[in-house]
Amino acid sequence: MTTSDWPQADPGLERAYHRLLRAYPRDYRRRHGAEVVTTLLEMAAPGQRRPDRADARHLIVSGLRHRFRLPAGRPLAWVAAVLVTLIGGAFGAAAGSWAVEQAVLPAPDGQAAAALHRTVVGAGGTGTTAVEWDPVSSPWGTDAVGWSTSIAAWDADAARHRLAADGWALSEATPARGITDMISDGSGEVLQRSVAGWEFTADRDGVRLDVTARLIGSDGYSPADGGVTTTVAAAGSAALVPAIAAGGVFGLVAGWLVAAATARRVRRLPAGRARVVTTLSTAAVLVLALPVVALYGNVIRAVESAGIPGHVRTVHSAFKLGPYWPFGPFWLNLALLATGLALGVAAVALTATRHPAVPAASTQPQPS
């Protein structure tokens, strides 16, 4: 049989095999890709235009197995892979949490919260002072905006009627009564003042409004005073925990794949360069340890508080500026995150090597 009589494989079939071969790591494709495709083309039936289902399934499963495989005889590679996998899971859970917050958890607006507060306080209160804006950034959950007004008299029922008229769904009001003691100026005489308080919540369009009032009566010497505080925050979402779980699983898988790919590359590096990569990788894992613990702590909080009104706990909030830890500055987690990621990226970048590309067209079967 002459060369002209040799059956030529369909170009589309060859391209399809090359696409399926992408399931394998790049280094495997570089060393064995042409051989694998050539063998498959030689085994193809005359006129075949698409890969056989069994061949396609085998290529995908075998390729993924190679991607997940760690180098043999390297126990430290297993330790590193487990740690990087846990880091990936934490970051994946944080990404899922962040995505839900951006999509369905409305961020509180200061001016809108002020308008709500004015609705709660009403226009008939006496002794009203200027409202104060207190944005609350929590390292455990979604942000909130609080407004407070000093006021001597306030009608809780009227406030609830105003909110109900605006479409808010109200909880039952919890009243509080009591007595507070105070010492009059200079005389040492103990005076008693009555205290009245109310607490209730209101929900509308994914927003939760917490209302707390504390009114202190006159003792004959001092006038009546007190205050009303409203806090506006997201009401929560049923999608939060599933998104955290899905992101965590994706992150665990991605973490293992990154660790396995890096371990394979390190094995082929010169000894000096491999030591640098190992040192940078170890430093990255150590630096990221504290932020990862914070993220998993927030995962536990988010799961435990799921379905509890007024407790919207998120995972990624661990990186907000705030007193997450009883030690260190408020920006500790964020600084460690940036440093750890920089070290990790540097380590992965140092494992990159250049190899000549293998032309796809060179895989056509040749006559013997």
C-alpha positions in Angstrom: 0.0 0.0 0.0 1.4 3.4 -1.0 1.1 6.5 1.1 -1.6 7.9 -1.2 -3.7 4.7 -0.5 -3.4 5.2 3.3 -6.8 6.2 4.9 -6.7 9.7 6.3 -8.4 10.3 9.7 -11.2 12.9 9.7 -9.7 16.3 10.9 -12.7 16.9 13.1 -12.1 13.6 14.9 -8.5 14.5 15.5 -9.5 17.9 17.0 -12.1 16.2 19.2 -9.5 13.8 20.6 -7.2 16.7 21.3 -10.1 18.5 23.1 -10.7 15.4 25.2 -7.0 15.1 26.0 -7.2 18.4 27.9 -8.6 16.4 30.8 -4.9 15.4 31.4 -2.3 17.6 33.0 -0.3 19.7 30.5 3.0 17.9 31.2 1.3 14.6 30.3 -0.1 16.0 27.1 3.3 17.3 26.2 5.0 13.9 26.7 2.3 11.5 25.6 -0.4 13.5 23.8 0.7 12.8 20.2 1.1 9.1 20.9 -2.3 8.8 22.5 -4.1 10.6 19.7 -2.2 8.7 17.0 -3.2 5.4 18.6 -6.9 6.5 18.8 -6.9 7.6 15.2 -5.4 4.3 14.1 -8.1 2.4 16.0 -10.9 4.6 14.6 -13.4 3.0 12.2 -13.3 4.1 8.5 -15.3 7.3 8.1 -15.6 7.9 11.9 -16.2 11.5 12.7 -16.8 11.5 16.4 -15.0 9.8 19.3 -16.5 6.6 20.6 -18.4 7.2 23.9 -16.3 4.6 25.6 -13.1 6.3 24.4 -14.3 9.7 25.4 -15.3 8.5 28.9 -12.0 6.7 29.3 -10.0 9.8 28.3 -11.9 12.1 30.7 -11.8 9.8 33.7 -8.2 8.8 33.2 -7.2 12.5 32.7 -8.9 13.6 35.9 -7.3 10.7 37.7 -3.9 12.0 36.6 -4.8 15.5 37.7 -5.7 14.4 41.2 -2.7 12.1 41.6 0.2 13.1 43.8 3.8 12.0 43.2 4.6 8.6 44.7 7.0 8.3 47.6 6.6 11.9 48.8 4.7 11.9 52.1 5.2 15.7 52.6 3.4 16.2 49.3 0.3 14.6 50.9 0.6 16.8 54.0 0.9 19.9 51.8 -2.0 18.8 49.7 -4.3 18.3 52.7 -3.4 21.8 54.1 -3.9 23.5 50.7 -7.2 21.7 50.2 -8.4 23.0 53.6 -7.3 26.5 52.6 -9.2 26.2 49.2 -12.3 25.0 51.0 -12.3 28.0 53.3 -11.8 30.4 50.4 -14.5 28.7 48.4 -17.0 29.0 51.3 -16.1 32.7 51.5 -16.7 33.1 47.8 -20.1 31.5 48.0 -21.0 33.7 51.0 -19.9 36.8 49.2 -21.9 35.9 46.0 -25.1 35.6 48.0 -24.5 38.9 49.8 -24.0 40.7 46.5 -27.0 39.1 44.9 -29.8 38.9 47.5 -28.7 40.6 50.7 -29.3 44.3 50.3 -26.6 46.5 51.9 -28.1 49.1 54.3 -28.2 52.7 53.0 -27.6 55.4 55.5 -30.1 57.9 54.1 -32.8 55.2 53.7 -32.2 54.1 57.2 -32.5 57.7 58.5 -35.9 57.9 56.8 -37.0 54.7 58.4 -35.8 56.0 61.8 -37.8 59.2 61.3 -40.9 57.1 60.6 -40.4 55.1 63.8 -39.7 58.2 66.0 -42.6 60.3 64.5 -43.0 64.0 64.5 -44.7 64.4 67.9 -41.9 63.4 70.2 -40.7 65.9 72.8 -37.1 66.6 73.5 -35.9 65.2 70.1 -32.2 65.8 69.3 -30.3 65.4 66.1 -30.1 61.8 64.9 -26.6 60.1 64.8 -25.5 57.6 62.1 -23.6 54.6 63.4 -22.5 52.2 60.7 -21.7 48.8 62.1 -19.2 46.7 60.2 -19.2 43.2 61.7 -16.4 40.6 61.0 -19.0 37.9 61.6 -22.0 39.0 59.5 -23.6 41.5 57.2 -23.2 45.2 57.9 -25.9 47.3 59.7 -26.7 51.0 60.0 -28.1 52.3 63.3 -29.8 55.6 64.1 -30.6 56.9 67.6 -32.7 59.8 68.9 -32.9 61.2 72.4 -36.6 61.5 73.3 -38.7 62.0 76.4 -42.0 60.6 75.2 -42.7 58.1 72.5 -45.8 56.1 71.4 -44.8 52.6 70.4 -48.3 51.7 69.0 -48.3 54.8 66.8 -44.9 53.8 65.4 -46.0 50.3 64.7 -49.1 51.6 62.9 -46.9 53.9 60.7 -44.6 51.0 59.8 -47.6 48.6 59.1 -49.1 51.2 56.8 -45.8 51.3 54.8 -46.0 47.5 54.3 -43.7 46.3 57.0 -44.4 42.9 58.7 -44.1 43.5 62.4 -43.2 41.1 65.3 -44.9 41.3 68.6 -43.7 44.2 70.7 -41.9 43.1 73.9 -42.5 45.6 76.7 -40.2 46.2 79.6 -40.9 48.0 82.9 -38.6 48.7 85.8 -37.0 51.1 88.2 -33.6 52.7 88.0 -31.7 54.3 91.0 -29.6 57.4 90.8 -27.9 59.6 93.4 -28.9 63.2 93.4 -26.2 65.8 93.0 -24.2 66.5 96.2 -26.7 65.3 98.7 -26.2 61.5 98.5 -29.9 61.0 98.3 -31.0 58.0 96.2 -33.8 58.8 93.8 -35.8 56.3 91.8 -36.9 56.8 88.3 -39.3 54.6 86.3 -38.1 52.9 83.1 -40.4 51.9 80.2 -39.0 50.0 77.2 -40.2 48.3 74.0 -38.5 46.1 71.5 -39.9 44.8 68.1 -38.7 44.0 64.6 -40.1 44.8 61.2 -39.3 43.0 57.8 -39.9 44.1 54.2 -38.2 43.4 50.9 -35.3 41.4 52.5 -34.5 44.2 55.0 -34.9 43.9 58.8 -35.5 46.8 61.1 -34.8 46.4 64.9 -36.5 49.0 67.1 -35.5 49.5 70.7 -36.9 52.2 73.0 -35.9 53.1 76.6 -37.7 55.9 78.3 -36.9 57.1 81.8 -39.4 59.1 83.7 -38.8 62.3 85.8 -37.8 62.0 89.5 -38.9 65.5 90.4 -35.4 66.9 89.9 -34.4 65.7 86.5 -36.7 65.8 83.4 -37.8 62.7 81.6 -35.4 61.4 79.0 -34.5 58.3 77.1 -34.1 57.3 73.5 -35.2 55.3 70.5 -32.7 53.3 68.4 -33.3 51.7 65.0 -30.9 49.3 63.3 -31.3 48.4 59.6 -29.7 45.3 58.2 -30.3 42.5 55.7 -33.0 40.0 56.8 -31.2 36.9 55.5 -31.5 34.4 52.7 -32.3 30.7 52.4 -29.6 30.5 49.7 -26.8 31.5 52.0 -25.9 28.1 53.6 -26.3 26.1 50.3 -24.0 28.6 48.6 -21.4 28.3 51.4 -21.6 24.5 51.1 -21.3 24.6 47.3 -18.4 27.0 47.4 -16.6 25.0 50.0 -16.8 21.8 48.0 -15.6 23.6 44.9 -12.7 25.1 46.9 -11.7 21.8 48.4 -11.5 20.2 44.9 -9.6 23.2 43.5 -7.2 23.3 46.4 -6.3 19.6 45.9 -5.8 20.1 42.1 -3.5 23.1 42.7 -1.5 21.2 45.3 -1.2 18.1 43.0 -0.2 20.2 40.0 2.4 22.1 42.0 3.8 18.9 43.5 4.3 17.4 40.0 6.0 20.5 38.8 8.3 20.7 41.8 9.5 17.2 41.2 11.0 18.2 37.9 12.6 21.5 39.1 16.3 21.9 39.9 17.1 21.2 43.5 17.8 24.9 44.4 14.6 26.2 42.8 12.6 23.4 44.4 13.8 24.4 47.8 12.7 28.0 47.2 9.3 26.9 46.1 8.9 24.6 49.1 10.0 27.5 51.4 7.5 29.9 49.9 4.7 27.4 50.0 5.3 26.6 53.6 5.4 30.3 54.5 2.1 30.8 52.6 0.4 28.0 54.5 1.6 29.3 57.9 0.6 32.9 57.1 -2.9 31.8 55.9 -3.5 29.6 59.0 -5.1 32.3 61.1 -7.4 33.7 58.3 -8.5 30.2 57.4 -9.4 29.4 61.1 -11.5 32.6 61.0 -13.2 31.6 57.9 -14.1 28.2 59.2 -15.3 29.8 62.4 -17.6 32.0 60.4 -18.9 28.9 58.5 -19.9 27.4 61.8 -21.6 30.6 62.8 -23.5 30.9 59.5 -24.8 27.3 59.8 -25.8 27.7 63.4 -27.6 30.9 62.9 -29.4 29.8 59.7 -33.1 30.6 60.0 -32.7 32.7 63.1 -34.3 36.1 62.5 -31.8 39.0 62.8 -28.7 36.8 62.7 -27.3 37.0 59.2 -23.8 35.5 59.6 -21.5 35.4 56.5 -18.1 33.7 55.9 -16.3 36.4 54.0 -17.0 39.0 56.7 -13.9 37.7 58.5 -11.9 39.9 56.2 -13.8 43.1 57.1 -12.0 45.6 59.3 -13.1 44.8 62.8 -12.1 43.2 66.1 -12.3 39.6 65.0 -9.5 38.5 67.3 -8.9 39.8 70.9 -5.3 40.4 69.8 -3.7 42.3 66.9 -5.0 45.2 64.8 -8.4 45.3 63.1 -6.8 44.6 59.7 -4.9 41.5 60.9 -6.9 38.9 58.8 -6.9 41.1 55.7 -3.1 41.7 55.9 -2.4 38.0 56.5 -4.6 37.1 53.5 -2.8 39.5 51.2 0.6 38.3 52.3 -0.3 34.6 52.2 -1.8 34.9 48.7 1.3 36.8 47.5 3.6 34.0 48.8 1.4 31.3 47.3 1.3 32.9 43.9 5.0 33.4 43.9 5.6 29.8 44.7 3.3 28.6 41.9 4.9 31.0 39.4 8.3 29.6 40.2 7.2 26.1 39.2 6.3 27.2 35.6 8.6 25.9 32.9 8.6 26.4 29.2 8.4 23.5 26.8 8.1 23.5 23.0 4.6 23.0 21.8 3.7 19.8 20.1 1.8 20.5 16.8 -1.6 19.0 16.7 -1.2 18.2 13.0 1.7 15.8 13.6 -0.6 13.1 15.0 -2.0 11.7 11.7 -1.3 8.0 11.4 1.5 7.1 9.1 2.0 3.9 7.1 4.5 1.4 8.4 
